[in-house]
Amino acid sequence: MATRPEGVIESGVLVGAAGYGRLDTATRNDYAEAAAKVLIDVEQHLGKVYELAGDASFTLQGFADAISAVTGKNIALESKDQEAYKAFLTMSQGYLKALLMY
């Protein structure tokens, strides 16, 4: 079970807690371009707030389906409630730290 693409593909399971909520994400390039524009002229952007999002929203199930389509591997979505997802992330972080120690 995983949240990062490499782990999702390896395990065949995407873990999340968004339920049927839709995500409106942008690419790293889009975020970088927005940051660069602000940094070029900081004075012009002081006190302003920008909301960055992608053009099309998707669900975690849609994301799992897209990974399946691209990789040819069946990816299941394991939807958790907030407490269970928090425990999963805490456990995963502890596991990663243990691996990095060796």
KEDOBA-71072 format. One record per residue: x, z, y of N, C-alpha, C, CB in turn; residue number from 1. Coordinates in pm, 1 decimal. Glycine has a CB too. Layout:
<rs>
<r n_X="X" n_Z="Z" n_Y="Y" ca_X="X" ca_Z="Z" ca_Y="Y" c_X="X" c_Z="Z" c_Y="Y" cb_X="X" cb_Z="Z" cb_Y="Y" nr="NUM"/>
...
</rs>
This chain:
<rs>
<r n_X="84.3" n_Z="0.0" n_Y="-117.3" ca_X="0.0" ca_Z="0.0" ca_Y="0.0" c_X="88.5" c_Z="0.0" c_Y="123.2" cb_X="-95.8" cb_Z="121.1" cb_Y="0.0" nr="1"/>
<r n_X="47.2" n_Z="-75.9" n_Y="225.7" ca_X="134.6" ca_Z="-88.1" ca_Y="340.8" c_X="57.4" c_Z="-128.9" c_Y="465.0" cb_X="244.4" cb_Z="-187.9" cb_Y="312.8" nr="2"/>
<r n_X="125.7" n_Z="-120.1" n_Y="578.6" ca_X="71.3" ca_Z="-167.4" ca_Y="705.1" c_X="156.7" c_Z="-280.3" c_Y="762.3" cb_X="61.7" cb_Z="-52.0" cb_Y="805.5" nr="3"/>
<r n_X="284.8" n_Z="-288.6" n_Y="724.2" ca_X="373.6" ca_Z="-394.0" ca_Y="773.5" c_X="361.3" c_Z="-515.8" c_Y="683.0" cb_X="521.2" cb_Z="-344.6" cb_Y="780.0" nr="4"/>
<r n_X="372.7" n_Z="-638.0" n_Y="738.5" ca_X="352.5" ca_Z="-758.4" ca_Y="658.0" c_X="435.3" c_Z="-765.3" c_Y="530.2" cb_X="382.7" cb_Z="-876.9" cb_Y="740.2" nr="5"/>
<r n_X="563.4" n_Z="-728.1" n_Y="536.1" ca_X="646.4" ca_Z="-736.4" ca_Y="415.7" c_X="591.7" c_Z="-647.0" c_Y="305.6" cb_X="791.3" cb_Z="-697.8" cb_Y="447.4" nr="6"/>
<r n_X="553.6" n_Z="-525.1" n_Y="341.5" ca_X="499.7" ca_Z="-430.9" ca_Y="244.2" c_X="362.6" c_Z="-472.1" c_Y="194.4" cb_X="492.4" cb_Z="-292.9" cb_Y="304.0" nr="7"/>
<r n_X="283.3" n_Z="-531.9" n_Y="282.0" ca_X="150.0" ca_Z="-579.4" ca_Y="243.0" c_X="163.4" c_Z="-688.5" c_Y="137.4" cb_X="71.4" cb_Z="-632.5" cb_Y="366.4" nr="8"/>
<r n_X="253.1" n_Z="-782.3" n_Y="161.2" ca_X="271.7" ca_Z="-892.2" ca_Y="66.2" c_X="324.0" c_Z="-838.6" c_Y="-66.6" cb_X="368.9" cb_Z="-998.0" cb_Y="123.4" nr="9"/>
<r n_X="419.7" n_Z="-749.1" n_Y="-59.9" ca_X="478.5" ca_Z="-692.8" ca_Y="-181.8" c_X="376.0" c_Z="-613.8" c_Y="-263.2" cb_X="596.7" cb_Z="-602.9" cb_Y="-146.3" nr="10"/>
<r n_X="299.1" n_Z="-528.9" n_Y="-193.7" ca_X="204.6" ca_Z="-441.6" ca_Y="-264.4" c_X="70.4" c_Z="-507.4" c_Y="-293.4" cb_X="181.6" cb_Z="-317.2" cb_Y="-184.4" nr="11"/>
<r n_X="34.8" n_Z="-610.3" n_Y="-213.3" ca_X="-95.2" ca_Z="-674.1" ca_Y="-229.0" c_X="-208.6" c_Z="-595.6" c_Y="-166.1" cb_X="-123.9" cb_Z="-694.8" cb_Y="-373.5" nr="12"/>
<r n_X="-174.1" n_Z="-496.7" n_Y="-82.5" ca_X="-275.7" ca_Z="-412.2" ca_Y="-19.3" c_X="-243.1" c_Z="-392.3" c_Y="128.7" cb_X="-285.4" cb_Z="-275.4" cb_Y="-91.3" nr="13"/>
<r n_X="-340.6" n_Z="-418.1" n_Y="215.4" ca_X="-331.7" ca_Z="-388.6" ca_Y="357.7" c_X="-412.8" c_Z="-262.4" c_Y="381.8" cb_X="-383.3" cb_Z="-508.4" cb_Y="445.9" nr="14"/>
<r n_X="-350.2" n_Z="-161.5" n_Y="441.0" ca_X="-418.2" ca_Z="-34.6" ca_Y="467.2" c_X="-448.4" c_Z="-25.6" c_Y="616.3" cb_X="-331.7" cb_Z="87.0" cb_Y="420.3" nr="15"/>
<r n_X="-568.7" n_Z="14.0" n_Y="650.0" ca_X="-606.1" ca_Z="27.0" ca_Y="790.6" c_X="-722.7" c_Z="120.8" c_Y="808.8" cb_X="-639.9" cb_Z="-107.9" cb_Y="848.9" nr="16"/>
<r n_X="-758.2" n_Z="143.7" n_Y="935.1" ca_X="-868.6" ca_Z="234.3" ca_Y="967.3" c_X="-958.2" c_Z="176.9" c_Y="1076.6" cb_X="-814.5" cb_Z="370.4" cb_Y="1010.8" nr="17"/>
<r n_X="-962.2" n_Z="45.0" n_Y="1088.9" ca_X="-1041.9" ca_Z="-17.0" ca_Y="1194.0" c_X="-1185.1" c_Z="-45.9" c_Y="1150.5" cb_X="-976.3" cb_Z="-144.6" cb_Y="1238.9" nr="18"/>
<r n_X="-1213.7" n_Z="-26.6" n_Y="1021.8" ca_X="-1348.7" ca_Z="-56.8" ca_Y="972.7" c_X="-1382.3" c_Z="-202.5" c_Y="999.7" cb_X="-1453.7" cb_Z="35.6" cb_Y="1038.8" nr="19"/>
<r n_X="-1497.4" n_Z="-225.1" n_Y="1062.9" ca_X="-1537.9" ca_Z="-361.5" ca_Y="1097.2" c_X="-1500.8" c_Z="-396.5" c_Y="1240.9" cb_X="-1688.3" cb_Z="-378.8" cb_Y="1076.7" nr="20"/>
<r n_X="-1422.5" n_Z="-308.9" n_Y="1304.6" ca_X="-1380.6" ca_Z="-334.0" ca_Y="1441.9" c_X="-1299.2" c_Z="-461.1" c_Y="1452.9" cb_X="-1300.7" cb_Z="-217.1" cb_Y="1494.9" nr="21"/>
<r n_X="-1305.4" n_Z="-523.7" n_Y="1567.9" ca_X="-1233.4" ca_Z="-648.4" ca_Y="1590.4" c_X="-1110.3" c_Z="-619.6" c_Y="1675.6" cb_X="-1324.6" cb_Z="-754.3" cb_Y="1658.7" nr="22"/>
<r n_X="-1001.8" n_Z="-686.4" n_Y="1643.2" ca_X="-875.2" ca_Z="-671.9" ca_Y="1714.1" c_X="-852.1" c_Z="-795.6" c_Y="1800.4" cb_X="-757.5" cb_Z="-651.0" cb_Y="1614.4" nr="23"/>
<r n_X="-808.3" n_Z="-774.3" n_Y="1922.8" ca_X="-776.5" ca_Z="-883.9" ca_Y="2014.8" c_X="-629.9" c_Z="-872.8" c_Y="2052.1" cb_X="-867.6" cb_Z="-880.5" cb_Y="2142.7" nr="24"/>
<r n_X="-544.3" n_Z="-924.0" n_Y="1968.2" ca_X="-401.4" ca_Z="-910.2" ca_Y="1991.8" c_X="-342.4" c_Z="-1037.2" c_Y="2051.0" cb_X="-329.8" cb_Z="-875.0" cb_Y="1862.7" nr="25"/>
<r n_X="-228.1" n_Z="-1020.8" n_Y="2112.3" ca_X="-153.3" ca_Z="-1134.2" ca_Y="2166.0" c_X="-19.2" c_Z="-1140.3" c_Y="2093.3" cb_X="-133.4" cb_Z="-1121.7" cb_Y="2321.7" nr="26"/>
<r n_X="50.3" n_Z="-1250.4" n_Y="2108.8" ca_X="180.7" ca_Z="-1265.0" ca_Y="2043.7" c_X="288.0" c_Z="-1190.8" c_Y="2122.2" cb_X="218.1" cb_Z="-1413.8" cb_Y="2029.9" nr="27"/>
<r n_X="399.6" n_Z="-1164.6" n_Y="2057.5" ca_X="513.5" ca_Z="-1102.6" ca_Y="2126.6" c_X="557.8" c_Z="-1188.6" c_Y="2243.4" cb_X="631.0" cb_Z="-1080.4" cb_Y="2029.6" nr="28"/>
<r n_X="555.2" n_Z="-1319.6" n_Y="2225.0" ca_X="595.0" ca_Z="-1409.6" ca_Y="2334.0" c_X="502.5" c_Z="-1394.8" c_Y="2454.3" cb_X="595.1" cb_Z="-1555.5" cb_Y="2285.8" nr="29"/>
<r n_X="372.4" n_Z="-1380.2" n_Y="2429.1" ca_X="277.3" ca_Z="-1361.3" ca_Y="2538.9" c_X="305.8" c_Z="-1231.8" c_Y="2614.1" cb_X="133.3" cb_Z="-1360.5" cb_Y="2485.7" nr="30"/>
<r n_X="331.0" n_Z="-1123.3" n_Y="2538.9" ca_X="362.6" ca_Z="-995.4" ca_Y="2603.1" c_X="494.2" c_Z="-1004.7" c_Y="2680.0" cb_X="370.3" cb_Z="-882.7" cb_Y="2498.1" nr="31"/>
<r n_X="593.4" n_Z="-1071.4" n_Y="2621.5" ca_X="723.7" ca_Z="-1085.8" ca_Y="2687.7" c_X="710.6" c_Z="-1166.6" c_Y="2815.8" cb_X="825.3" cb_Z="-1152.6" cb_Y="2593.5" nr="32"/>
<r n_X="632.4" n_Z="-1272.4" n_Y="2812.0" ca_X="612.7" ca_Z="-1354.6" ca_Y="2931.5" c_X="543.9" c_Z="-1273.8" c_Y="3041.7" cb_X="529.7" cb_Z="-1480.3" cb_Y="2897.7" nr="33"/>
<r n_X="443.3" n_Z="-1195.6" n_Y="3004.3" ca_X="373.5" ca_Z="-1112.5" ca_Y="3103.1" c_X="469.2" c_Z="-1009.5" c_Y="3163.6" cb_X="252.2" cb_Z="-1041.4" cb_Y="3038.2" nr="34"/>
<r n_X="549.8" n_Z="-945.3" n_Y="3079.7" ca_X="646.4" ca_Z="-846.1" ca_Y="3129.0" c_X="747.8" c_Z="-910.8" c_Y="3221.3" cb_X="718.4" cb_Z="-777.6" cb_Y="3012.1" nr="35"/>
<r n_X="795.6" n_Z="-1029.3" n_Y="3186.1" ca_X="894.4" ca_Z="-1099.0" ca_Y="3268.8" c_X="836.5" c_Z="-1131.5" c_Y="3405.9" cb_X="941.8" cb_Z="-1227.8" cb_Y="3199.4" nr="36"/>
<r n_X="711.9" n_Z="-1175.9" n_Y="3410.4" ca_X="649.2" ca_Z="-1209.1" ca_Y="3539.0" c_X="639.0" c_Z="-1086.1" c_Y="3628.6" cb_X="509.7" cb_Z="-1269.4" cb_Y="3516.8" nr="37"/>
<r n_X="607.6" n_Z="-971.6" n_Y="3568.8" ca_X="599.8" ca_Z="-847.6" ca_Y="3646.3" c_X="738.7" c_Z="-805.8" c_Y="3694.1" cb_X="535.9" cb_Z="-734.9" cb_Y="3562.2" nr="38"/>
<r n_X="837.7" n_Z="-815.0" n_Y="3607.1" ca_X="973.4" ca_Z="-771.8" ca_Y="3641.6" c_X="1040.4" c_Z="-861.1" c_Y="3745.7" cb_X="1058.4" cb_Z="-767.9" cb_Y="3517.4" nr="39"/>
<r n_X="997.5" n_Z="-985.4" n_Y="3754.2" ca_X="1054.5" ca_Z="-1076.8" ca_Y="3853.7" c_X="1015.3" c_Z="-1033.5" c_Y="3995.1" cb_X="1007.7" cb_Z="-1221.9" cb_Y="3827.2" nr="40"/>
<r n_X="894.9" n_Z="-981.3" n_Y="4009.9" ca_X="847.8" ca_Z="-938.7" ca_Y="4142.1" c_X="770.5" c_Z="-807.9" c_Y="4127.7" cb_X="758.6" cb_Z="-1048.7" cb_Y="4208.2" nr="41"/>
<r n_X="843.3" n_Z="-699.6" n_Y="4106.1" ca_X="783.1" ca_Z="-568.5" ca_Y="4080.6" c_X="693.0" c_Z="-525.2" c_Y="4195.8" cb_X="892.1" cb_Z="-463.6" cb_Y="4057.4" nr="42"/>
<r n_X="737.0" n_Z="-545.8" n_Y="4318.3" ca_X="658.7" ca_Z="-502.4" ca_Y="4435.7" c_X="516.9" c_Z="-560.4" c_Y="4434.7" cb_X="730.4" cb_Z="-543.8" cb_Y="4565.1" nr="43"/>
<r n_X="503.5" n_Z="-683.4" n_Y="4393.3" ca_X="373.2" ca_Z="-749.7" ca_Y="4391.4" c_X="279.0" c_Z="-686.1" c_Y="4288.8" cb_X="390.5" cb_Z="-898.5" cb_Y="4361.1" nr="44"/>
<r n_X="334.1" n_Z="-619.3" n_Y="4189.3" ca_X="252.7" ca_Z="-566.3" ca_Y="4080.8" c_X="236.7" c_Z="-414.5" c_Y="4083.1" cb_X="311.7" cb_Z="-607.0" cb_Y="3950.8" nr="45"/>
<r n_X="295.5" n_Z="-347.6" n_Y="4182.2" ca_X="285.3" ca_Z="-201.6" ca_Y="4189.8" c_X="139.1" c_Z="-158.1" c_Y="4195.2" cb_X="361.1" cb_Z="-148.4" cb_Y="4312.9" nr="46"/>
<r n_X="104.6" n_Z="-61.3" n_Y="4113.5" ca_X="-29.8" ca_Z="-5.3" ca_Y="4112.7" c_X="-133.2" c_Z="-90.7" c_Y="4041.2" cb_X="-73.9" cb_Z="17.1" cb_Y="4251.6" nr="47"/>
<r n_X="-94.1" n_Z="-204.5" n_Y="3990.1" ca_X="-189.8" ca_Z="-291.8" ca_Y="3920.7" c_X="-187.8" c_Z="-262.6" c_Y="3770.8" cb_X="-157.3" cb_Z="-441.6" cb_Y="3947.0" nr="48"/>
<r n_X="-300.0" n_Z="-286.5" n_Y="3707.3" ca_X="-313.5" ca_Z="-268.2" ca_Y="3563.5" c_X="-357.5" c_Z="-401.8" c_Y="3504.9" cb_X="-415.6" cb_Z="-153.5" cb_Y="3528.8" nr="49"/>
<r n_X="-290.4" n_Z="-442.8" n_Y="3399.3" ca_X="-323.4" ca_Z="-568.7" ca_Y="3333.6" c_X="-364.1" c_Z="-541.7" c_Y="3189.4" cb_X="-204.0" cb_Z="-666.9" cb_Y="3339.3" nr="50"/>
<r n_X="-470.0" n_Z="-606.9" n_Y="3147.6" ca_X="-513.5" ca_Z="-595.9" ca_Y="3008.6" c_X="-472.8" c_Z="-724.3" c_Y="2938.1" cb_X="-668.7" cb_Z="-571.0" cb_Y="2997.6" nr="51"/>
<r n_X="-391.1" n_Z="-710.4" n_Y="2836.0" ca_X="-343.1" ca_Z="-826.5" ca_Y="2762.9" c_X="-412.9" c_Z="-834.5" c_Y="2627.9" cb_X="-190.1" cb_Z="-820.6" cb_Y="2744.8" nr="52"/>
<r n_X="-459.8" n_Z="-950.9" n_Y="2593.6" ca_X="-527.8" ca_Z="-971.5" ca_Y="2465.7" c_X="-514.0" c_Z="-1117.9" c_Y="2425.8" cb_X="-678.2" cb_Z="-930.2" cb_Y="2474.3" nr="53"/>
<r n_X="-543.9" n_Z="-1143.4" n_Y="2301.2" ca_X="-537.6" ca_Z="-1280.0" ca_Y="2251.0" c_X="-665.2" c_Z="-1355.5" c_Y="2280.7" cb_X="-510.7" cb_Z="-1280.4" cb_Y="2102.0" nr="54"/>
<r n_X="-666.4" n_Z="-1481.4" n_Y="2241.1" ca_X="-782.3" ca_Z="-1567.5" ca_Y="2265.2" c_X="-894.7" c_Z="-1545.4" c_Y="2164.6" cb_X="-740.0" cb_Z="-1712.1" cb_Y="2261.8" nr="55"/>
<r n_X="-858.5" n_Z="-1504.7" n_Y="2043.6" ca_X="-959.1" ca_Z="-1489.0" ca_Y="1938.0" c_X="-941.0" c_Z="-1353.8" c_Y="1870.3" cb_X="-949.0" cb_Z="-1604.0" cb_Y="1833.9" nr="56"/>
<r n_X="-1051.3" n_Z="-1284.1" n_Y="1849.2" ca_X="-1043.3" ca_Z="-1154.3" ca_Y="1781.7" c_X="-1056.4" c_Z="-1173.5" c_Y="1631.2" cb_X="-1153.1" cb_Z="-1058.2" cb_Y="1833.8" nr="57"/>
<r n_X="-1015.2" n_Z="-1071.3" n_Y="1556.5" ca_X="-1023.6" ca_Z="-1076.3" ca_Y="1411.3" c_X="-1039.6" c_Z="-935.8" c_Y="1357.1" cb_X="-899.2" cb_Z="-1144.3" cb_Y="1350.7" nr="58"/>
<r n_X="-1087.0" n_Z="-925.5" n_Y="1234.7" ca_X="-1098.8" ca_Z="-797.1" ca_Y="1165.9" c_X="-978.0" c_Z="-780.5" c_Y="1074.0" cb_X="-1232.8" cb_Z="-787.9" cb_Y="1084.9" nr="59"/>
<r n_X="-956.7" n_Z="-659.5" n_Y="1025.4" ca_X="-849.2" ca_Z="-638.8" ca_Y="928.8" c_X="-876.3" c_Z="-716.3" c_Y="800.7" cb_X="-832.5" cb_Z="-489.5" cb_Y="897.9" nr="60"/>
<r n_X="-1003.7" n_Z="-730.0" n_Y="762.3" ca_X="-1035.0" ca_Z="-810.6" ca_Y="643.6" c_X="-995.9" c_Z="-955.9" c_Y="668.2" cb_X="-1186.0" cb_Z="-800.5" cb_Y="608.0" nr="61"/>
<r n_X="-1022.2" n_Z="-1005.4" n_Y="788.4" ca_X="-981.1" ca_Z="-1141.4" ca_Y="822.7" c_X="-830.3" c_Z="-1156.8" c_Y="819.5" cb_X="-1033.6" cb_Z="-1179.5" cb_Y="959.8" nr="62"/>
<r n_X="-759.3" n_Z="-1053.3" n_Y="862.8" ca_X="-612.7" ca_Z="-1054.5" ca_Y="859.2" c_X="-563.7" c_Z="-1058.1" c_Y="714.6" cb_X="-555.0" cb_Z="-930.6" cb_Y="932.6" nr="63"/>
<r n_X="-623.3" n_Z="-974.6" n_Y="629.1" ca_X="-586.5" ca_Z="-973.5" ca_Y="486.8" c_X="-614.3" c_Z="-1110.1" c_Y="424.7" cb_X="-664.1" cb_Z="-862.7" cb_Y="410.3" nr="64"/>
<r n_X="-727.4" n_Z="-1170.5" n_Y="459.1" ca_X="-761.7" ca_Z="-1302.7" ca_Y="406.9" c_X="-661.1" c_Z="-1408.3" c_Y="453.3" cb_X="-903.4" cb_Z="-1342.0" cb_Y="450.9" nr="65"/>
<r n_X="-616.5" n_Z="-1398.5" n_Y="579.8" ca_X="-518.9" ca_Z="-1494.3" ca_Y="632.2" c_X="-384.7" c_Z="-1480.3" c_Y="561.0" cb_X="-500.5" cb_Z="-1474.6" cb_Y="783.3" nr="66"/>
<r n_X="-342.3" n_Z="-1356.3" n_Y="536.1" ca_X="-217.0" ca_Z="-1334.6" ca_Y="462.6" c_X="-230.0" c_Z="-1393.3" c_Y="322.6" cb_X="-181.7" cb_Z="-1182.7" cb_Y="455.3" nr="67"/>
<r n_X="-344.8" n_Z="-1373.5" n_Y="259.1" ca_X="-369.2" ca_Z="-1429.7" ca_Y="126.3" c_X="-358.1" c_Z="-1581.9" c_Y="128.5" cb_X="-507.6" cb_Z="-1387.6" cb_Y="75.0" nr="68"/>
<r n_X="-419.0" n_Z="-1642.8" n_Y="228.5" ca_X="-418.4" ca_Z="-1789.2" ca_Y="238.0" c_X="-277.4" c_Z="-1844.2" c_Y="256.7" cb_X="-507.3" cb_Z="-1834.9" cb_Y="353.4" nr="69"/>
<r n_X="-198.3" n_Z="-1776.0" n_Y="337.3" ca_X="-62.7" ca_Z="-1823.3" ca_Y="366.4" c_X="32.0" c_Z="-1799.9" c_Y="248.5" cb_X="-8.4" cb_Z="-1753.5" cb_Y="491.3" nr="70"/>
<r n_X="18.6" n_Z="-1685.2" n_Y="184.0" ca_X="113.4" ca_Z="-1649.0" ca_Y="77.9" c_X="68.9" c_Z="-1693.3" c_Y="-61.2" cb_X="134.6" cb_Z="-1500.0" cb_Y="77.8" nr="71"/>
<r n_X="-61.2" n_Z="-1719.8" n_Y="-76.9" ca_X="-113.4" ca_Z="-1751.9" ca_Y="-208.7" c_X="-130.3" c_Z="-1629.0" c_Y="-297.0" cb_X="-23.0" cb_Z="-1850.5" cb_Y="-276.3" nr="72"/>
<r n_X="-108.6" n_Z="-1511.0" n_Y="-238.4" ca_X="-122.6" ca_Z="-1385.7" ca_Y="-312.6" c_X="-248.1" c_Z="-1313.7" c_Y="-264.9" cb_X="3.4" cb_Z="-1295.3" cb_Y="-294.9" nr="73"/>
<r n_X="-326.1" n_Z="-1260.2" n_Y="-357.7" ca_X="-447.2" ca_Z="-1188.2" ca_Y="-320.0" c_X="-409.3" c_Z="-1058.7" c_Y="-248.9" cb_X="-535.0" cb_Z="-1158.8" cb_Y="-444.3" nr="74"/>
<r n_X="-456.5" n_Z="-1042.1" n_Y="-126.1" ca_X="-431.1" ca_Z="-921.5" ca_Y="-47.3" c_X="-563.5" c_Z="-848.4" c_Y="-29.1" cb_X="-365.8" cb_Z="-956.0" cb_Y="91.5" nr="75"/>
<r n_X="-570.0" n_Z="-725.8" n_Y="-77.6" ca_X="-690.3" ca_Z="-643.4" ca_Y="-64.6" c_X="-679.0" c_Z="-555.3" c_Y="59.1" cb_X="-712.0" cb_Z="-556.6" cb_Y="-191.4" nr="76"/>
<r n_X="-791.4" n_Z="-526.5" n_Y="121.8" ca_X="-795.4" ca_Z="-433.7" ca_Y="234.6" c_X="-838.6" c_Z="-297.6" c_Y="182.9" cb_X="-891.6" cb_Z="-484.1" cb_Y="346.7" nr="77"/>
<r n_X="-759.6" n_Z="-195.5" n_Y="211.5" ca_X="-798.1" ca_Z="-57.8" ca_Y="180.4" c_X="-829.7" c_Z="10.8" c_Y="311.8" cb_X="-685.0" cb_Z="18.7" cb_Y="101.7" nr="78"/>
<r n_X="-958.2" n_Z="25.6" n_Y="339.5" ca_X="-1002.5" ca_Z="84.6" ca_Y="465.4" c_X="-1014.9" c_Z="235.9" c_Y="448.9" cb_X="-1137.8" cb_Z="22.8" cb_Y="511.1" nr="79"/>
<r n_X="-952.6" n_Z="308.7" n_Y="538.6" ca_X="-953.5" ca_Z="455.5" ca_Y="533.0" c_X="-1019.9" c_Z="511.5" c_Y="658.5" cb_X="-808.8" cb_Z="511.3" cb_Y="518.5" nr="80"/>
<r n_X="-1070.0" n_Z="634.8" n_Y="648.1" ca_X="-1117.6" ca_Z="701.3" ca_Y="769.5" c_X="-994.5" c_Z="750.9" c_Y="846.5" cb_X="-1216.5" cb_Z="820.8" cb_Y="735.3" nr="81"/>
<r n_X="-1016.1" n_Z="799.2" n_Y="967.3" ca_X="-902.8" ca_Z="834.9" ca_Y="1054.0" c_X="-810.2" c_Z="939.9" c_Y="992.3" cb_X="-954.4" cb_Z="885.8" cb_Y="1186.8" nr="82"/>
<r n_X="-866.7" n_Z="1043.0" n_Y="933.0" ca_X="-784.0" ca_Z="1148.9" ca_Y="874.3" c_X="-702.1" c_Z="1098.3" c_Y="755.9" cb_X="-871.5" cb_Z="1265.4" cb_Y="830.2" nr="83"/>
<r n_X="-765.2" n_Z="1019.5" n_Y="669.6" ca_X="-694.1" ca_Z="965.1" ca_Y="553.8" c_X="-585.9" c_Z="867.6" c_Y="597.7" cb_X="-792.0" cb_Z="895.7" cb_Y="458.1" nr="84"/>
<r n_X="-612.7" n_Z="789.1" n_Y="702.5" ca_X="-513.1" ca_Z="694.0" ca_Y="752.6" c_X="-395.2" c_Z="768.5" c_Y="815.4" cb_X="-576.8" cb_Z="597.6" cb_Y="855.8" nr="85"/>
<r n_X="-426.1" n_Z="875.1" n_Y="887.8" ca_X="-318.9" ca_Z="957.2" ca_Y="946.9" c_X="-231.3" c_Z="1015.4" c_Y="836.2" cb_X="-378.3" cb_Z="1071.7" cb_Y="1034.7" nr="86"/>
<r n_X="-293.2" n_Z="1065.5" n_Y="730.7" ca_X="-217.2" ca_Z="1120.6" ca_Y="617.4" c_X="-133.1" c_Z="1011.4" c_Y="552.1" cb_X="-312.4" cb_Z="1184.4" cb_Y="513.0" nr="87"/>
<r n_X="-189.3" n_Z="891.8" n_Y="536.5" ca_X="-115.7" ca_Z="779.4" ca_Y="478.6" c_X="6.7" c_Z="745.6" c_Y="563.2" cb_X="-207.0" cb_Z="656.3" cb_Y="465.8" nr="88"/>
<r n_X="-11.1" n_Z="736.5" n_Y="694.6" ca_X="102.1" ca_Z="703.4" ca_Y="781.6" c_X="207.4" c_Z="813.6" c_Y="780.2" cb_X="54.0" cb_Z="679.4" cb_Y="924.8" nr="89"/>
<r n_X="164.2" n_Z="939.2" n_Y="777.8" ca_X="257.6" ca_Z="1051.7" ca_Y="772.2" c_X="336.2" c_Z="1048.7" c_Y="642.1" cb_X="182.7" cb_Z="1185.6" cb_Y="786.2" nr="90"/>
<r n_X="267.4" n_Z="1024.1" n_Y="531.3" ca_X="333.8" ca_Z="1015.4" ca_Y="401.3" c_X="431.1" c_Z="898.0" c_Y="399.7" cb_X="230.1" cb_Z="1000.8" cb_Y="287.8" nr="91"/>
<r n_X="389.1" n_Z="784.2" n_Y="452.3" ca_X="474.9" ca_Z="665.2" ca_Y="455.0" c_X="599.5" c_Z="688.9" c_Y="537.8" cb_X="398.4" cb_Z="545.4" cb_Y="510.1" nr="92"/>
<r n_X="584.7" n_Z="755.7" n_Y="650.5" ca_X="699.4" ca_Z="784.6" ca_Y="736.6" c_X="796.7" c_Z="878.0" c_Y="666.1" cb_X="653.1" cb_Z="846.6" cb_Y="869.6" nr="93"/>
<r n_X="745.5" n_Z="978.7" n_Y="596.9" ca_X="830.9" ca_Z="1070.1" ca_Y="522.0" c_X="904.7" c_Z="999.2" c_Y="410.2" cb_X="749.1" cb_Z="1183.9" cb_Y="465.4" nr="94"/>
<r n_X="836.7" n_Z="907.6" n_Y="343.2" ca_X="897.7" ca_Z="830.2" ca_Y="236.2" c_X="1010.4" c_Z="743.1" c_Y="291.9" cb_X="792.0" cb_Z="743.3" cb_Y="165.2" nr="95"/>
<r n_X="984.5" n_Z="678.6" n_Y="405.3" ca_X="1086.3" ca_Z="594.3" ca_Y="468.3" c_X="1208.2" c_Z="675.7" c_Y="510.5" cb_X="1027.7" cb_Z="522.2" cb_Y="589.5" nr="96"/>
<r n_X="1185.4" n_Z="792.1" n_Y="569.1" ca_X="1297.3" ca_Z="877.1" ca_Y="609.5" c_X="1381.3" c_Z="917.9" c_Y="488.9" cb_X="1246.0" cb_Z="1001.7" cb_Y="682.7" nr="97"/>
<r n_X="1314.4" n_Z="949.2" n_Y="378.5" ca_X="1388.0" ca_Z="987.4" ca_Y="256.3" c_X="1470.9" c_Z="870.9" c_Y="206.2" cb_X="1290.7" cb_Z="1034.5" cb_Y="145.7" nr="98"/>
<r n_X="1417.3" n_Z="751.2" n_Y="210.7" ca_X="1493.0" ca_Z="634.3" ca_Y="166.2" c_X="1615.1" c_Z="610.2" c_Y="254.3" cb_X="1403.7" cb_Z="510.3" cb_Y="166.0" nr="99"/>
<r n_X="1598.4" n_Z="628.0" n_Y="383.7" ca_X="1707.7" ca_Z="601.5" ca_Y="477.2" c_X="1820.7" c_Z="704.6" c_Y="466.7" cb_X="1654.1" cb_Z="599.1" cb_Y="619.2" nr="100"/>
<r n_X="1790.3" n_Z="821.1" n_Y="411.2" ca_X="1891.8" ca_Z="925.0" ca_Y="397.3" c_X="1991.0" c_Z="891.8" c_Y="286.1" cb_X="1825.7" cb_Z="1059.6" cb_Y="369.9" nr="101"/>
<r n_X="1954.9" n_Z="804.7" n_Y="194.7" ca_X="2040.9" ca_Z="774.6" ca_Y="80.2" c_X="2106.7" c_Z="640.2" c_Y="93.0" cb_X="1962.2" cb_Z="779.7" cb_Y="-47.5" nr="102"/>
</rs>
